[in-house]
Every structure is written in structure tokens, then in C-alpha cells.
């Protein structure tokens, strides 16, 4: 494994700081190339153009990253909390300073509209700011002793090396949400970004180095997930694993972590219902429905998939929602449209298959339904009405710009249909009745409930779901729990 000074990833857009465009992995404080011809091609989903050949590290390289993190752990865990806080704070400041460059990298490799990428950089940076403050508050809890002449304390200590596995749809925010919590707790990190969007993570590694993260504390290992992550799952020194991605892969990691009893945080799939009752503010419901469905071109685990609408307002909602959907613009992310490209051909094919299945089962196609002329990875914003319960789109995560609408007659029916899924990440509820808000919020089997709005996430809140949507929480102080062990000390001075 060589440690040369890496060249920039020249296919990425022109940046004010070209050194943010990295193509080598970052291990032990050095930029690391893979072996001979060991690279991953990163392409622009809007055009298909190659952006970079990023280092493809192997299992041996991945274990060396754990060596670096393991060796760096004692010193990092032993830092005064305010010293860890200062480094995280500086990392946050550098992200804000280089917001535009980071957004341009993200849009080019991921495809999302540039305004959404700027928003994600702000969102991602907020986690570093938040955990910089949390790092200053180590949780030592005094407990009233149950024994005579004894003093009792409960300490939280960092577990050790934490492995972070992040997805392509939010390549910066998912990394900082995990890394901020782990580093604030005193853990060291080995991170694996998606092979489709590694450049955003490498740019963050560049800024982390500038912020003062010591060598080995934060490592970014690019390559094929089975090889890179597989080596970590077998390594007993990796004490915690945080993964965001599909439920299928989450189940696999759950099984693989059993032999070494790893701490797991799994943020998995979603199949969000969007409930609209007759007393809802229709204008607001339509506006929020557009946001909930089409942000990130529908490629969001929080994306609304199933729109369940009270029969009395069903036709009005379908008409207005379809009209708003038809008005959405589609194009390359750097043009800042409403809808950008999907990530790959498999994602586009899934939209086609779900639309065809729903129509074959009796659904009405109100708009869209086909690939878009903008390019091979673009799909028309699509609305399906009268979608029957047995349609695939009512049971499978869509992860694209296709909305499915169905009517309901009673509150009980709406809740039952909303809960009829293996997922339980987020539910959206639109009503003005405070009693119904309370009843429905309690009855919905989801880790998060958004009432009369769409945006609910942020650094101070515990993000996570129920059922097959995962275990654990990210963000808030709860986001640090998986990265700490509880130590109980019972002390007698005699």
C-alpha cells in the first residue's frame, strides 16, 4: 500500500479549492492508492461522464485502517473533551467555508439539484456543530447509594473503533451524523462511503485533516463494500457499526456482527404513508406532499410512498397534486431543477416495473409513467391514483419519483393501512383536529411522525425507525449511546 500525494479527481467540476477533489482513500493520516489498476469509476448520473477513478482498497487495506484507528484510539479518547470539541468545531467551520465546492462535488457524483446539495452541506455541518458541543459534556451521573458508606457513579466511556457505512443518497450528511457522534464520544472511525459517491466523503476527510483530526482518528476506506466492510465485521477490534442503507443489507450486517457482539445502529428502509383527512388544509397538504415525495428525486428513505386520502377530498387532492407534479422541472442537477437523475439503471427499471404493475392492477395514471427525455437515468415525475392494496408499490420501497394514491373511508382504516408494512421509519399526517393528531400520532407504528409538515429532521432530534426500519437512533444525545459503554463504579474510601 503506497502513500503518495494524490492527484485531484480531475473529472469533477471546477472548484475554488481543487484539493477537495480527491481520488485516493484516506488511512492513518495519509492519502492511499489501491494496488495496480485497482480503481472504482465514479460517473455523473446526469451525463454518464467519468468523474474520477477512485482507489479500490482490498480487505488487507481495510484491516490496516482498523490498525490505524485502533492505535490512535487511546490518545483520542484521552483528550480533554474541550480539545475534541475544538477540532469538531473547526471541521464544521471549514464545511461552511467550503459549502459551494462541497455541494458541487455532491451534485456531480450524486445527481441531486444543486440547491438540495447546498442544503445537505448545511445539514451535514450542523451535526459537527452539535456534537462539538456534546463532546464538552461527558455524562458522569451520580446515583444515590444503596449501600452504607459507599459512593456510586455511572460513567460513559468510548467503546473503541467505530465502523461507519454510508449510502449514496446523502453522502455527506450520513457521514457527519455518524462521525460527529462517534468522535465526540471519544471513538476513532473507519468509514466506508458508497462506491457510487465516494468523492464527497474524501472531501470531508481533507477538511477533517485541516481541522486537526490526528492521524488514524478518521479514516475513509473506498472500495467494494463486501470486501471492505466484511473485514471489519470479522474484526473484534471494531466494537460498533453504524449503517444506513437497505433493510436487506442491514439484516446481513446484523448476522455478521453476532460473532464479535458488535454494537449496531441500523438505519434501514422506509415506506412512508402520507395521511390526508377531510379537515386538512388542502393547499398546504399538496405543497407538503410534493416535498415529501419528490425531494432528492424521490431517492430518500423518508420519501412518502403511499398517499392515503379521505374519500371526501380524494378527487380534489388527486387533481391538484397531479397538476403540481406536472409542473416540476427535470434535468441535470447543476441546472437546479426540481427533479434530477436517478442513481443507476436499476433504480429507473424499478420505477417502470412498479408503474406497470399498478396500472395492470387497475390504477389510473394521472401523469408521467415513463423515462424522461433528459437522459437514460431520468424518470418522469409520476402520479398513480386508485392504487389497489395488492400493487407492488403499496408494499415495496419506491426510491424514485412515483407517487401512489388511494382513498380511505374511516380513521381506523387509514391507520390500519398506514401500519400495514414491515417498515416503520416516518409517517406524515395532515389534519387540523387536535384530538385526531394525538390519536393518530400514538397509533402510527413509526419512529417519527410529521404533522402538517414535511421537514422534521435535524441534529438535535433522534432519527430512527421501528420494525424493519432499523435499530438505534442517530442525532441528538441519543446518537452517542451506541459509541459508549456504561461503567458503574462503587467506591468506599476506607
C-alpha positions as CSV (number, residue, x, y, z in Angstrom):
1,X,0.0,0.0,0.0
2,X,1.6,3.2,-1.1
3,X,1.3,6.6,0.4
4,X,1.9,9.2,-2.3
5,X,0.5,12.6,-2.6
6,X,-2.7,12.0,-4.6
7,X,-3.7,13.8,-7.7
8,X,-7.0,15.6,-7.8
9,X,-10.0,13.8,-9.3
10,X,-9.9,15.9,-12.5
11,X,-13.3,15.0,-13.8
12,X,-15.1,16.8,-11.0
13,X,-16.3,20.3,-11.5
14,X,-14.1,23.3,-11.3
15,X,-13.6,24.1,-7.6
16,X,-12.3,27.1,-5.7
17,X,-10.2,24.7,-3.7
18,X,-9.2,21.9,-6.2
19,X,-7.6,19.8,-3.4
20,X,-11.0,18.9,-2.2
21,X,-11.4,16.7,-5.3
22,X,-9.7,13.6,-4.0
23,X,-9.3,10.2,-5.7
24,X,-7.3,8.3,-3.1
25,X,-8.5,6.7,0.2
26,X,-7.5,8.3,3.5
27,X,-5.9,5.9,6.0
28,X,-3.7,6.7,9.0
29,X,-3.4,10.3,8.1
30,X,-2.2,9.5,4.5
31,X,-3.8,9.5,1.1
32,X,-3.6,5.9,-0.1
33,X,-3.8,4.4,-3.6
34,X,-5.1,0.9,-4.2
35,X,-3.0,-1.8,-6.0
36,X,-2.2,-1.8,-9.7
37,X,-5.2,-0.8,-11.7
38,X,-7.4,-1.1,-8.5
39,X,-9.8,1.7,-9.0
40,X,-13.5,2.4,-9.0
41,X,-15.0,4.5,-11.8
42,X,-17.2,7.3,-10.4
43,X,-19.6,8.7,-13.0
44,X,-22.1,11.6,-13.3
45,X,-25.6,10.1,-13.4
46,X,-26.8,13.1,-15.4
47,X,-24.4,12.6,-18.3
48,X,-22.7,9.3,-17.8
49,X,-19.3,11.0,-17.9
50,X,-16.5,9.7,-15.8
51,X,-15.6,11.9,-12.9
52,X,-12.8,10.0,-11.2
53,X,-11.0,6.7,-10.8
54,X,-11.1,6.3,-7.0
55,X,-8.8,3.9,-5.1
56,X,-10.3,0.5,-4.7
57,X,-8.8,-0.8,-1.4
58,X,-9.0,-4.5,-0.5
59,X,-9.6,-6.4,2.7
60,X,-6.0,-6.2,3.8
61,X,-6.1,-2.4,3.3
62,X,-9.3,-2.3,5.3
63,X,-7.7,-4.1,8.2
64,X,-4.8,-1.7,8.1
65,X,-7.3,1.1,8.5
66,X,-8.5,-0.6,11.7
67,X,-4.9,-0.9,12.8
68,X,-4.6,2.9,12.4
69,X,-7.8,3.6,14.2
70,X,-7.0,1.1,17.0
71,X,-3.6,2.7,17.5
72,X,-5.0,6.2,17.6
73,X,-7.8,5.4,20.0
74,X,-6.1,5.7,23.4
75,X,-4.8,9.2,22.7
76,X,-8.0,10.4,21.1
77,X,-10.1,9.0,23.9
78,X,-7.7,10.6,26.4
79,X,-8.0,14.1,25.0
80,X,-9.8,16.6,27.2
81,X,-13.4,16.9,26.0
82,X,-12.9,20.6,25.1
83,X,-10.0,19.6,22.8
84,X,-12.1,17.1,20.9
85,X,-14.8,19.8,20.8
86,X,-12.5,22.4,19.3
87,X,-11.5,20.1,16.4
88,X,-15.1,19.2,15.6
89,X,-16.0,22.8,15.7
90,X,-13.2,23.7,13.3
91,X,-14.3,20.9,11.0
92,X,-17.8,22.4,11.0
93,X,-16.4,25.9,10.2
94,X,-14.4,24.5,7.2
95,X,-17.5,22.8,5.8
96,X,-19.4,26.1,5.9
97,X,-16.4,27.9,4.4
98,X,-16.3,25.4,1.5
99,X,-20.0,24.9,1.2
100,X,-20.2,25.6,-2.5
101,X,-17.3,23.3,-3.5
102,X,-18.8,20.5,-1.4
103,X,-22.2,21.0,-3.0
104,X,-20.8,20.9,-6.5
105,X,-18.9,17.7,-5.8
106,X,-22.1,16.2,-4.4
107,X,-24.4,17.2,-7.3
108,X,-21.9,16.0,-9.9
109,X,-21.4,12.5,-8.4
110,X,-24.9,12.0,-6.9
111,X,-27.2,14.0,-9.3
112,X,-29.4,15.9,-6.9
113,X,-30.3,19.5,-7.7
114,X,-27.5,21.9,-6.6
115,X,-29.8,23.8,-4.2
116,X,-30.6,20.5,-2.4
117,X,-26.8,19.7,-2.3
118,X,-26.2,23.1,-0.6
119,X,-28.9,22.3,1.9
120,X,-27.4,19.0,2.6
121,X,-24.0,20.5,3.3
122,X,-25.6,22.9,5.8
123,X,-27.5,19.9,7.3
124,X,-24.3,17.8,7.4
125,X,-22.2,20.6,9.0
126,X,-24.9,21.0,11.7
127,X,-24.1,17.6,13.1
128,X,-20.4,18.5,13.6
129,X,-21.5,21.7,15.3
130,X,-24.0,19.9,17.5
131,X,-21.6,17.1,18.5
132,X,-18.8,19.6,19.1
133,X,-21.0,20.9,21.9
134,X,-22.0,17.5,23.2
135,X,-18.3,16.5,23.3
136,X,-17.9,19.0,26.2
137,X,-20.5,17.3,28.3
138,X,-19.2,13.8,29.3
139,X,-22.0,12.1,31.1
140,X,-20.9,11.2,34.6
141,X,-24.0,10.5,36.7
142,X,-24.1,10.5,40.4
143,X,-26.5,7.9,41.9
144,X,-27.8,7.8,45.5
145,X,-26.1,4.8,47.0
146,X,-28.0,1.8,48.1
147,X,-25.1,0.7,50.3
148,X,-23.8,2.3,53.5
149,X,-20.5,4.2,53.3
150,X,-20.4,3.8,49.5
151,X,-20.3,6.3,46.7
152,X,-21.8,5.4,43.4
153,X,-21.1,6.8,39.9
154,X,-22.1,5.8,36.4
155,X,-19.6,6.7,33.6
156,X,-19.9,6.6,29.8
157,X,-16.7,5.6,28.1
158,X,-15.9,5.3,24.3
159,X,-16.2,1.7,23.0
160,X,-13.2,1.9,20.7
161,X,-13.1,1.7,16.9
162,X,-16.4,2.5,15.2
163,X,-17.1,1.4,11.6
164,X,-19.4,3.7,9.6
165,X,-21.1,2.6,6.4
166,X,-22.9,5.4,4.4
167,X,-25.2,5.5,1.4
168,X,-25.1,7.3,-1.9
169,X,-28.3,9.4,-1.4
170,X,-27.0,11.6,1.4
171,X,-23.2,11.1,1.0
172,X,-22.2,14.0,3.4
173,X,-24.9,14.2,6.0
174,X,-25.0,10.5,6.7
175,X,-21.2,10.6,7.3
176,X,-21.1,13.6,9.6
177,X,-24.2,12.4,11.6
178,X,-22.4,9.2,12.4
179,X,-18.8,10.5,12.7
180,X,-19.7,13.5,14.8
181,X,-21.3,11.3,17.4
182,X,-18.6,8.7,17.4
183,X,-15.7,11.2,17.6
184,X,-17.4,13.3,20.2
185,X,-17.8,10.2,22.3
186,X,-14.0,9.5,22.0
187,X,-14.1,6.7,19.4
188,X,-12.0,6.5,16.4
189,X,-13.5,5.9,13.0
190,X,-13.2,3.8,9.9
191,X,-15.7,4.9,7.3
192,X,-16.8,3.3,4.0
193,X,-18.8,5.5,1.6
194,X,-20.9,4.1,-1.2
195,X,-18.8,3.2,-4.2
196,X,-21.2,5.4,-6.3
197,X,-20.5,8.6,-4.3
198,X,-17.1,8.4,-2.6
199,X,-15.8,11.9,-3.5
200,X,-18.0,13.7,-1.0
201,X,-16.5,11.6,1.8
202,X,-13.0,12.1,0.6
203,X,-13.5,15.9,0.5
204,X,-14.7,15.7,4.1
205,X,-11.6,13.8,5.0
206,X,-9.5,16.6,3.5
207,X,-11.3,19.1,5.7
208,X,-11.1,16.9,8.8
209,X,-7.3,16.7,8.4
210,X,-7.1,20.5,8.1
211,X,-9.3,20.8,11.2
212,X,-6.8,18.9,13.2
213,X,-8.0,15.4,13.4
214,X,-4.9,13.3,14.4
215,X,-3.7,10.6,12.0
216,X,-5.7,7.4,12.4
217,X,-8.7,9.0,14.1
218,X,-10.8,9.4,11.0
219,X,-10.2,7.0,8.0
220,X,-12.1,6.7,4.7
221,X,-11.7,3.4,3.0
222,X,-13.0,3.3,-0.6
223,X,-13.6,0.1,-2.4
224,X,-16.2,-2.7,-2.8
225,X,-18.5,-2.9,0.2
226,X,-18.4,-6.7,0.7
227,X,-14.6,-6.7,0.9
228,X,-14.1,-3.5,2.9
229,X,-16.9,-3.9,5.3
230,X,-16.6,-7.7,5.5
231,X,-13.1,-7.3,7.0
232,X,-14.5,-5.0,9.7
233,X,-17.3,-7.3,10.6
234,X,-14.8,-10.1,11.3
235,X,-12.5,-7.9,13.4
236,X,-13.1,-7.9,17.1
237,X,-11.4,-4.5,17.5
238,X,-14.3,-2.9,15.7
239,X,-16.7,-2.5,18.5
240,X,-19.5,-0.5,16.9
241,X,-21.0,-0.5,13.4
242,X,-23.4,2.2,12.1
243,X,-25.0,1.5,8.8
244,X,-27.5,3.4,6.6
245,X,-28.9,1.5,3.7
246,X,-31.3,-1.2,2.7
247,X,-33.1,-3.5,5.1
248,X,-31.7,-6.5,3.2
249,X,-28.1,-5.4,3.8
250,X,-28.9,-4.4,7.4
251,X,-30.1,-8.0,8.1
252,X,-26.8,-9.3,6.7
253,X,-24.7,-7.0,8.9
254,X,-26.8,-7.9,11.9
255,X,-26.0,-11.6,11.4
256,X,-22.3,-10.9,10.7
257,X,-21.9,-8.8,13.8
258,X,-23.1,-11.6,16.1
259,X,-19.8,-13.4,16.4
260,X,-18.0,-10.4,17.8
261,X,-21.0,-8.9,19.6
262,X,-20.8,-5.6,17.9
263,X,-22.9,-2.5,18.9
264,X,-25.2,-1.9,15.9
265,X,-27.1,1.1,14.7
266,X,-29.1,0.3,11.6
267,X,-30.9,3.0,9.7
268,X,-32.7,1.0,7.1
269,X,-35.6,1.2,4.6
270,X,-38.8,3.2,4.8
271,X,-42.2,3.1,3.2
272,X,-43.8,6.2,4.5
273,X,-47.5,6.8,4.5
274,X,-48.9,10.3,3.9
275,X,-52.4,10.6,5.5
276,X,-54.8,13.4,4.5
277,X,-58.0,13.8,6.3
278,X,-61.1,15.8,5.2
279,X,-60.3,18.7,7.5
280,X,-56.7,19.1,6.2
281,X,-55.6,22.4,4.8
282,X,-55.6,21.3,1.2
283,X,-53.2,23.9,-0.2
284,X,-50.7,23.0,2.5
285,X,-51.3,19.3,2.1
286,X,-50.5,19.4,-1.6
287,X,-47.4,21.6,-1.1
288,X,-46.0,19.3,1.6
289,X,-46.9,16.2,-0.4
290,X,-44.7,17.5,-3.3
291,X,-41.8,18.0,-0.9
292,X,-42.3,14.6,0.9
293,X,-42.4,12.7,-2.4
294,X,-40.0,14.4,-4.8
295,X,-37.1,15.7,-2.7
296,X,-33.8,14.0,-3.7
297,X,-35.8,12.9,-6.8
298,X,-37.7,10.5,-4.5
299,X,-34.5,8.8,-3.5
300,X,-35.0,9.2,0.2
301,X,-35.8,6.7,2.9
302,X,-38.1,9.5,4.4
303,X,-39.9,9.9,1.0
304,X,-43.6,9.5,1.1
305,X,-44.6,6.4,-0.9
306,X,-48.3,5.8,-0.1
307,X,-50.7,8.7,-0.1
308,X,-53.9,7.7,1.8
309,X,-56.6,10.4,1.3
310,X,-60.1,10.7,2.9
311,X,-62.7,10.0,0.2
312,X,-64.4,13.3,0.7
313,X,-61.3,15.2,-0.5
314,X,-59.8,12.5,-2.6
315,X,-60.7,13.8,-6.1
316,X,-59.6,17.3,-5.2
317,X,-56.3,16.2,-3.9
318,X,-55.6,13.9,-6.9
319,X,-56.3,16.7,-9.3
320,X,-54.2,19.3,-7.5
321,X,-51.4,17.0,-6.7
322,X,-51.1,15.8,-10.3
323,X,-51.2,19.4,-11.6
324,X,-48.3,20.3,-9.2
325,X,-46.4,17.3,-10.2
326,X,-46.7,18.1,-13.9
327,X,-45.2,21.5,-13.2
328,X,-42.0,20.0,-11.8
329,X,-38.9,20.6,-13.9
330,X,-36.5,17.7,-14.7
331,X,-32.8,18.0,-15.7
332,X,-29.2,17.8,-14.6
333,X,-28.6,18.8,-11.0
334,X,-26.2,21.6,-11.9
335,X,-29.2,23.3,-13.7
336,X,-31.0,23.2,-10.3
337,X,-34.3,21.5,-11.5
338,X,-36.9,20.1,-9.2
339,X,-36.0,16.5,-10.2
340,X,-32.5,15.2,-11.1
341,X,-31.4,11.8,-12.4
342,X,-31.8,8.6,-10.5
343,X,-28.6,6.9,-9.3
344,X,-28.4,4.0,-11.7
345,X,-30.3,1.9,-14.3
346,X,-31.7,-0.5,-11.7
347,X,-33.5,2.4,-10.0
348,X,-35.1,3.5,-13.3
349,X,-36.2,0.0,-14.1
350,X,-37.8,-0.3,-10.7
351,X,-40.0,2.8,-11.4
352,X,-41.1,1.3,-14.7
353,X,-41.9,-2.1,-13.1
354,X,-43.9,-0.6,-10.2
355,X,-45.9,1.7,-12.6
356,X,-46.7,-1.2,-15.0
357,X,-47.7,-3.4,-12.1
358,X,-50.0,-0.8,-10.6
359,X,-51.7,0.0,-13.9
360,X,-52.2,-3.7,-14.6
361,X,-54.0,-4.0,-11.3
362,X,-56.4,-1.1,-12.1
363,X,-54.6,2.1,-11.0
364,X,-55.1,5.3,-13.1
365,X,-52.0,7.0,-14.5
366,X,-52.6,10.7,-13.9
367,X,-49.2,11.9,-15.2
368,X,-45.7,10.7,-16.1
369,X,-45.1,7.0,-16.0
370,X,-42.1,6.8,-18.4
371,X,-38.4,7.6,-18.8
372,X,-37.7,11.2,-19.4
373,X,-36.1,12.6,-22.5
374,X,-33.4,14.3,-20.4
375,X,-31.3,11.1,-20.4
376,X,-31.2,7.4,-19.6
377,X,-31.3,7.8,-15.8
378,X,-34.2,10.3,-15.7
379,X,-37.8,9.4,-15.0
380,X,-40.9,11.5,-15.3
381,X,-42.5,12.6,-12.1
382,X,-45.4,10.2,-11.9
383,X,-48.8,10.1,-10.1
384,X,-50.9,7.0,-9.8
385,X,-54.5,7.1,-8.5
386,X,-56.8,4.4,-7.3
387,X,-53.9,2.1,-6.5
388,X,-55.1,-1.2,-5.0
389,X,-53.6,-2.6,-1.8
390,X,-52.1,-5.6,-3.6
391,X,-50.0,-3.4,-6.0
392,X,-46.2,-3.8,-5.6
393,X,-45.8,0.0,-5.0
394,X,-48.0,-0.4,-1.9
395,X,-45.6,-2.8,-0.3
396,X,-42.1,-2.1,-1.8
397,X,-40.0,1.0,-1.2
398,X,-40.1,3.0,-4.4
399,X,-37.0,5.2,-4.1
400,X,-37.9,7.3,-7.1
401,X,-40.4,10.0,-8.3
402,X,-43.5,7.8,-8.4
403,X,-46.5,8.6,-6.1
404,X,-49.3,6.1,-5.3
405,X,-52.7,7.4,-4.1
406,X,-55.6,5.5,-2.6
407,X,-58.8,6.5,-0.8
408,X,-59.9,5.6,2.7
409,X,-63.3,6.0,4.5
410,X,-62.5,5.9,8.2
411,X,-59.8,6.9,10.6
412,X,-59.3,3.4,11.7
413,X,-59.0,2.2,8.1
414,X,-56.4,4.9,7.4
415,X,-54.3,3.9,10.4
416,X,-54.5,0.2,9.7
417,X,-53.4,0.7,6.1
418,X,-50.6,3.0,7.1
419,X,-49.3,0.4,9.6
420,X,-49.6,-2.4,7.1
421,X,-45.9,-2.5,6.2
422,X,-42.8,-4.1,7.6
423,X,-41.2,-0.7,7.7
424,X,-41.7,1.9,10.4
425,X,-39.4,5.0,9.8
426,X,-41.7,8.0,9.3
427,X,-45.3,8.8,8.7
428,X,-46.9,12.1,7.5
429,X,-50.2,13.2,8.9
430,X,-52.4,16.2,7.7
431,X,-55.4,17.1,9.8
432,X,-56.5,20.1,11.9
433,X,-58.3,18.1,14.6
434,X,-56.0,18.1,17.8
435,X,-57.7,15.0,19.1
436,X,-57.1,13.1,15.9
437,X,-53.5,14.4,15.8
438,X,-53.0,12.8,19.3
439,X,-54.8,9.6,18.5
440,X,-53.1,9.1,15.1
441,X,-49.6,10.0,16.4
442,X,-49.9,7.4,19.1
443,X,-51.4,4.7,16.8
444,X,-48.9,5.1,13.9
445,X,-46.2,2.5,14.3
446,X,-43.3,4.7,13.1
447,X,-40.3,6.1,14.8
448,X,-41.1,9.6,13.6
449,X,-44.4,11.4,12.8
450,X,-44.6,14.6,10.9
451,X,-47.8,16.5,11.5
452,X,-48.9,19.1,8.9
453,X,-45.3,19.5,7.7
454,X,-42.6,17.5,6.0
455,X,-39.2,18.6,7.3
456,X,-38.6,17.2,10.8
457,X,-35.0,16.1,10.8
458,X,-32.0,17.9,12.3
459,X,-29.0,17.5,14.5
460,X,-30.9,17.8,17.9
461,X,-33.5,15.1,17.1
462,X,-33.3,11.3,17.4
463,X,-33.5,9.9,13.9
464,X,-34.6,6.3,13.5
465,X,-37.4,3.8,13.0
466,X,-39.3,0.8,14.3
467,X,-39.8,-2.7,13.0
468,X,-37.7,-3.5,9.9
469,X,-36.6,0.2,9.5
470,X,-33.7,-0.5,11.9
471,X,-32.5,-0.2,15.5
472,X,-30.9,2.6,17.4
473,X,-31.0,6.4,16.9
474,X,-28.8,8.9,15.2
475,X,-28.6,12.6,16.0
476,X,-29.4,14.2,19.4
477,X,-27.5,13.0,22.5
478,X,-29.0,9.5,21.9
479,X,-26.9,9.3,18.8
480,X,-23.8,8.9,21.1
481,X,-25.1,5.9,23.0
482,X,-24.0,3.2,20.6
483,X,-20.5,4.5,20.8
484,X,-20.2,4.4,24.6
485,X,-20.1,1.7,27.3
486,X,-21.6,2.2,30.7
487,X,-19.3,1.7,33.6
488,X,-20.6,1.5,37.1
489,X,-18.2,2.5,39.9
490,X,-19.0,1.7,43.6
491,X,-16.4,3.4,45.8
492,X,-15.5,3.1,49.5
493,X,-12.9,5.5,50.8
494,X,-11.9,3.2,53.8
